[in-house]
Amino acid sequence: MSETAWEDVENEAARLESEEGFSGILRASRGDEVLLESCHGMANRADAVPVTPRTRFGTASLSKMFTAIGVLDAVGRGEVSLDAPVVEVLPEGKRPNTLRDDVLVHHLLSHTSGIADYFEEDENLPGYKEDFGALWEELPTYRVRDYTALVPLFADLPPVCPPGTAYHYSNAGYVLLGILLAEVSGMPFAQAVETRVFAPAGITSSGYFALDEVHPHVAQGYLRPLTPDGPWRTNVFSVPAVGGGDGGAYVTAADVDRFLRAIQRGGVWQGVTPELVLTPRARVNEYGSSGYGVDVRDNGAFGKGGGDPGVATFCRYLPATDTAIVFLANVDWDETPGIYELLDMLLETAFPAPQ
């Protein structure tokens, strides 16, 4: 990894900032050395507040990692078991009416529960939805401050398949895990994650902030103008008011780096070992499998990505070289030309193919 290679990544991000409105942070580290920390664009466009290393970005599904560790920590505390049927942990009203008796906590963690999703992302399955923002036409985002509000969206949907028979990525499964963590810990979900997951890992700047709360160093999520000369729009009407089990934490890039390394190090959370988190549980694609809350590649690398309207995130850690990357942006994956190629460039620079 030459200095020139990192400069090329930074220059490409600067080009996208200038030409396509990209805003975010790119970070790479090897051991204790920060190889790249490149900030671009505005955290707040109205007041011209620039992105800095202290900026906290929305994460969408990247925060499923935090939910998974919170649940595994609860398992280590003896509050719940991986083999516990979910119907025995969650009372009626906090779980789908169609939830099978043989769906276990393990199945929810590994995306093998087979339950129907409230936002189906598989184009080949009934109920597929293309526009996440359309969910909030009937359920206003300001009403989603406790994720039990989402349960009616999938409460009566039939299962996609029997538990344990196939990988089926499920936002709804992680909604249930967030509710479950609150139930067994006896504290609100956000408090459970912040005190039990973040604090032991030395994560002090991240949390679950409501969209109508005023906090410093928080990036506003942005959508492109509707007309060529129109203003940029915020994502306030396109994502839930506050995050929960399937996504929505606000994090700094450095905190995500700390979290990835804490998983690999082990001994941070009660009973949570690298093997427990990173053992492949279900094959996802030709490159890797699902662990608990993370995607595990065949070469041992692990991490997670996410996307919401106005949010684009990705992280990966490769134990073999002790290298981590974090990519956080407050613009949309699908509305920012060149953003996927920028991530690929970061990946290829941090994790060059073996010669």
VOSE-510843 format. One record per residue (C-alpha): residue number from 0; residue in one letter; x, y, z. Coordinates in steps of 0.5 Angstrom, whole numbers, padded with zeros to 4 digits, m for minus. Last residue first. Layout:
! VOSE-510843
  seq  type      u      v      w
  NUM     a      X      Y      Z
...
//
This chain:
! VOSE-510843
  seq  type      u      v      w
  354     q   0001  m0023  m0012
  353     p  m0005  m0024  m0007
  352     a  m0010  m0019  m0008
  351     p  m0009  m0012  m0005
  350     f  m0014  m0011   0001
  349     a  m0013  m0003   0003
  348     t  m0012  m0001  m0004
  347     e  m0017  m0006  m0007
  346     l  m0022  m0004  m0001
  345     l  m0021   0004  m0002
  344     m  m0022   0003  m0010
  343     d  m0028  m0001  m0009
  342     l  m0031   0004  m0004
  341     l  m0030   0009  m0009
  340     e  m0033   0005  m0015
  339     y  m0039   0004  m0011
  338     i  m0040   0012  m0010
  337     g  m0039   0014  m0017
  336     p  m0045   0017  m0018
  335     t  m0049   0019  m0012
  334     e  m0056   0017  m0012
  333     d  m0056   0010  m0011
  332     w  m0052   0010  m0005
  331     d  m0055   0016  m0002
  330     v  m0051   0021   0002
  329     n  m0049   0022   0009
  328     a  m0043   0018   0008
  327     l  m0039   0013   0012
  326     f  m0033   0008   0010
  325     v  m0029   0004   0015
  324     i  m0023   0000   0013
  323     a  m0019  m0005   0018
  322     t  m0013  m0008   0017
  321     d  m0009  m0013   0022
  320     t  m0006  m0017   0016
  319     a  m0009  m0024   0017
  318     p  m0015  m0021   0021
  317     l  m0018  m0017   0015
  316     y  m0023  m0012   0018
  315     r  m0029  m0009   0014
  314     c  m0034  m0003   0014
  313     f  m0039   0000   0010
  312     t  m0044   0005   0010
  311     a  m0049   0009   0006
  310     v  m0054   0014   0009
  309     g  m0059   0019   0006
  308     p  m0064   0014   0004
  307     d  m0062   0008   0008
  306     g  m0056   0004   0006
  305     g  m0052  m0001   0010
  304     g  m0045  m0005   0010
  303     k  m0042  m0010   0015
  302     g  m0036  m0013   0017
  301     f  m0031  m0020   0016
  300     a  m0025  m0022   0013
  299     g  m0023  m0029   0014
  298     n  m0021  m0031   0007
  297     d  m0028  m0034   0006
  296     r  m0031  m0028   0008
  295     v  m0036  m0027   0014
  294     d  m0042  m0022   0014
  293     v  m0043  m0020   0021
  292     g  m0049  m0020   0026
  291     y  m0048  m0027   0028
  290     g  m0044  m0030   0022
  289     s  m0047  m0030   0015
  288     s  m0043  m0033   0009
  287     g  m0038  m0032   0004
  286     y  m0035  m0030  m0003
  285     e  m0040  m0034  m0007
  284     n  m0046  m0032  m0004
  283     v  m0050  m0032   0003
  282     r  m0048  m0039   0006
  281     a  m0051  m0040   0013
  280     r  m0047  m0040   0020
  279     p  m0040  m0038   0018
  278     t  m0037  m0038   0025
  277     l  m0035  m0031   0026
  276     v  m0039  m0029   0032
  275     l  m0038  m0035   0037
  274     e  m0031  m0036   0034
  273     p  m0029  m0029   0036
  272     t  m0031  m0030   0043
  271     v  m0037  m0027   0047
  270     g  m0038  m0030   0054
  269     q  m0039  m0023   0057
  268     w  m0036  m0018   0052
  267     v  m0029  m0015   0051
  266     g  m0026  m0022   0052
  265     g  m0025  m0022   0044
  264     r  m0019  m0019   0040
  263     q  m0023  m0020   0033
  262     i  m0029  m0017   0036
  261     a  m0026  m0011   0039
  260     r  m0022  m0010   0033
  259     l  m0029  m0009   0029
  258     f  m0031  m0005   0035
  257     r  m0025   0000   0035
  256     d  m0026   0001   0027
  255     v  m0033   0003   0028
  254     d  m0031   0008   0034
  253     a  m0026   0011   0029
  252     a  m0031   0012   0024
  251     t  m0036   0016   0028
  250     v  m0042   0013   0030
  249     y  m0050   0014   0030
  248     a  m0054   0008   0030
  247     g  m0060   0007   0026
  246     g  m0061  m0001   0024
  245     d  m0064  m0007   0025
  244     g  m0065  m0007   0033
  243     g  m0067   0000   0033
  242     g  m0066   0007   0031
  241     v  m0070   0014   0032
  240     a  m0075   0018   0028
  239     p  m0075   0012   0023
  238     v  m0072   0014   0016
  237     s  m0075   0017   0010
  236     f  m0079   0023   0013
  235     v  m0072   0026   0016
  234     n  m0068   0024   0010
  233     t  m0066   0032   0009
  232     r  m0067   0035   0002
  231     w  m0062   0039  m0003
  230     p  m0065   0045  m0006
  229     g  m0068   0046  m0013
  228     d  m0064   0048  m0019
  227     p  m0064   0041  m0023
  226     t  m0070   0039  m0019
  225     l  m0072   0034  m0014
  224     p  m0065   0036  m0010
  223     r  m0061   0030  m0008
  222     l  m0063   0026  m0001
  221     y  m0059   0028   0005
  220     g  m0057   0025   0012
  219     q  m0055   0030   0017
  218     a  m0049   0029   0020
  217     v  m0048   0029   0028
  216     h  m0042   0033   0031
  215     p  m0046   0036   0036
  214     h  m0053   0033   0038
  213     v  m0060   0037   0037
  212     e  m0066   0032   0038
  211     d  m0071   0031   0033
  210     l  m0068   0026   0029
  209     a  m0067   0021   0035
  208     f  m0060   0020   0037
  207     y  m0058   0012   0038
  206     g  m0051   0012   0040
  205     s  m0043   0014   0038
  204     s  m0038   0018   0042
  203     t  m0035   0013   0047
  202     i  m0034   0007   0044
  201     g  m0028   0004   0049
  200     a  m0031  m0003   0047
  199     p  m0034  m0004   0054
  198     a  m0038   0002   0053
  197     f  m0041   0001   0046
  196     v  m0044  m0006   0048
  195     r  m0047  m0006   0055
  194     t  m0048   0001   0056
  193     e  m0049   0004   0049
  192     v  m0053  m0002   0047
  191     a  m0057  m0003   0053
  190     q  m0059   0004   0053
  189     a  m0061   0004   0046
  188     f  m0065  m0002   0047
  187     p  m0069   0001   0053
  186     m  m0067  m0003   0060
  185     g  m0070  m0010   0063
  184     s  m0064  m0014   0060
  183     v  m0069  m0019   0057
  182     e  m0074  m0015   0054
  181     a  m0069  m0010   0051
  180     l  m0065  m0015   0048
  179     l  m0071  m0018   0045
  178     i  m0074  m0012   0042
  177     g  m0067  m0011   0039
  176     l  m0067  m0018   0037
  175     l  m0074  m0017   0034
  174     v  m0072  m0012   0029
  173     y  m0066  m0016   0028
  172     g  m0071  m0021   0025
  171     a  m0075  m0016   0021
  170     n  m0069  m0013   0017
  169     s  m0068  m0020   0015
  168     y  m0063  m0023   0010
  167     h  m0066  m0030   0008
  166     y  m0061  m0036   0008
  165     a  m0064  m0042   0008
  164     t  m0067  m0049   0012
  163     g  m0066  m0047   0019
  162     p  m0073  m0044   0020
  161     p  m0078  m0046   0015
  160     c  m0079  m0042   0009
  159     v  m0082  m0035   0007
  158     p  m0086  m0035   0013
  157     p  m0093  m0032   0013
  156     l  m0094  m0025   0014
  155     d  m0099  m0023   0020
  154     a  m0094  m0019   0024
  153     f  m0090  m0016   0019
  152     l  m0092  m0009   0019
  151     p  m0095  m0010   0025
  150     v  m0088  m0011   0028
  149     l  m0086  m0004   0026
  148     a  m0089   0000   0032
  147     t  m0085  m0005   0037
  146     y  m0079  m0001   0034
  145     d  m0080   0004   0040
  144     r  m0079   0011   0037
  143     v  m0083   0010   0030
  142     r  m0088   0014   0031
  141     y  m0084   0020   0028
  140     t  m0083   0016   0022
  139     p  m0091   0016   0020
  138     l  m0093   0009   0019
  137     e  m0098   0009   0012
  136     e  m0093   0014   0008
  135     w  m0087   0011   0012
  134     l  m0086   0005   0008
  133     a  m0085   0009   0002
  132     g  m0078   0011   0004
  131     f  m0076   0004   0003
  130     d  m0077   0004  m0004
  129     e  m0076  m0002  m0008
  128     k  m0081  m0007  m0004
  127     y  m0081  m0014  m0005
  126     g  m0088  m0017  m0002
  125     p  m0087  m0024  m0006
  124     l  m0080  m0026  m0007
  123     n  m0075  m0026  m0013
  122     e  m0074  m0019  m0012
  121     d  m0071  m0020  m0005
  120     e  m0070  m0014  m0001
  119     e  m0077  m0015   0003
  118     f  m0078  m0009   0008
  117     y  m0083  m0012   0013
  116     d  m0079  m0018   0012
  115     a  m0083  m0025   0013
  114     i  m0080  m0030   0018
  113     g  m0075  m0036   0015
  112     s  m0071  m0036   0021
  111     t  m0064  m0036   0018
  110     h  m0062  m0029   0018
  109     s  m0056  m0032   0023
  108     l  m0058  m0028   0029
  107     l  m0065  m0029   0028
  106     h  m0064  m0037   0027
  105     h  m0060  m0037   0033
  104     v  m0065  m0034   0037
  103     l  m0070  m0040   0035
  102     v  m0076  m0040   0031
  101     d  m0079  m0047   0032
  100     d  m0085  m0044   0035
   99     r  m0087  m0041   0029
   98     l  m0088  m0034   0028
   97     t  m0095  m0032   0025
   96     n  m0097  m0027   0030
   95     p  m0091  m0023   0029
   94     r  m0087  m0021   0036
   93     k  m0088  m0016   0041
   92     g  m0096  m0016   0041
   91     e  m0095  m0023   0044
   90     p  m0090  m0024   0049
   89     l  m0082  m0025   0047
   88     v  m0078  m0030   0050
   87     e  m0082  m0036   0049
   86     v  m0084  m0035   0042
   85     v  m0077  m0033   0041
   84     p  m0075  m0041   0042
   83     a  m0069  m0041   0046
   82     d  m0063  m0044   0043
   81     l  m0059  m0038   0043
   80     s  m0060  m0038   0050
   79     v  m0063  m0032   0054
   78     e  m0061  m0028   0061
   77     g  m0055  m0032   0062
   76     r  m0050  m0026   0062
   75     g  m0047  m0030   0056
   74     v  m0053  m0030   0053
   73     a  m0054  m0023   0054
   72     d  m0047  m0021   0051
   71     l  m0050  m0025   0045
   70     v  m0056  m0021   0044
   69     g  m0052  m0014   0045
   68     i  m0047  m0017   0040
   67     a  m0052  m0018   0035
   66     t  m0055  m0011   0036
   65     f  m0048  m0008   0035
   64     m  m0047  m0012   0029
   63     k  m0054  m0010   0026
   62     s  m0051  m0003   0026
   61     l  m0049  m0003   0019
   60     s  m0056  m0004   0017
   59     a  m0057   0004   0017
   58     t  m0051   0007   0019
   57     g  m0052   0014   0021
   56     f  m0046   0018   0021
   55     r  m0042   0022   0027
   54     t  m0037   0027   0026
   53     r  m0031   0027   0030
   52     p  m0026   0026   0024
   51     t  m0029   0032   0021
   50     v  m0035   0033   0016
   49     p  m0036   0040   0015
   48     v  m0041   0045   0017
   47     a  m0044   0049   0012
   46     d  m0050   0052   0016
   45     a  m0055   0049   0011
   44     r  m0050   0043   0008
   43     n  m0050   0040   0015
   42     a  m0044   0034   0015
   41     m  m0041   0038   0009
   40     g  m0037   0035   0004
   39     h  m0031   0030   0005
   38     c  m0026   0028   0010
   37     s  m0020   0023   0009
   36     e  m0017   0019   0015
   35     l  m0012   0014   0011
   34     l  m0007   0010   0014
   33     v  m0008   0010   0021
   32     e  m0003   0006   0025
   31     d  m0005   0002   0031
   30     g  m0006  m0004   0027
   29     r  m0007  m0003   0020
   28     s  m0012   0003   0019
   27     a  m0016   0006   0014
   26     r  m0021   0011   0014
   25     l  m0026   0014   0009
   24     i  m0031   0020   0011
   23     g  m0037   0023   0008
   22     s  m0040   0027   0003
   21     f  m0041   0026  m0004
   20     g  m0044   0032  m0008
   19     e  m0043   0029  m0015
   18     e  m0037   0034  m0018
   17     s  m0034   0037  m0012
   16     e  m0035   0031  m0007
   15     l  m0034   0026  m0013
   14     r  m0027   0029  m0014
   13     a  m0025   0030  m0007
   12     a  m0027   0022  m0006
   11     e  m0022   0021  m0012
   10     n  m0017   0025  m0010
    9     e  m0017   0021  m0003
    8     v  m0017   0014  m0006
    7     d  m0011   0017  m0011
    6     e  m0007   0019  m0005
    5     w  m0008   0013  m0001
    4     a  m0005   0009  m0008
    3     t   0001   0014  m0008
    2     e   0003   0013  m0001
    1     s   0004   0006  m0003
    0     m   0000   0000   0000
//
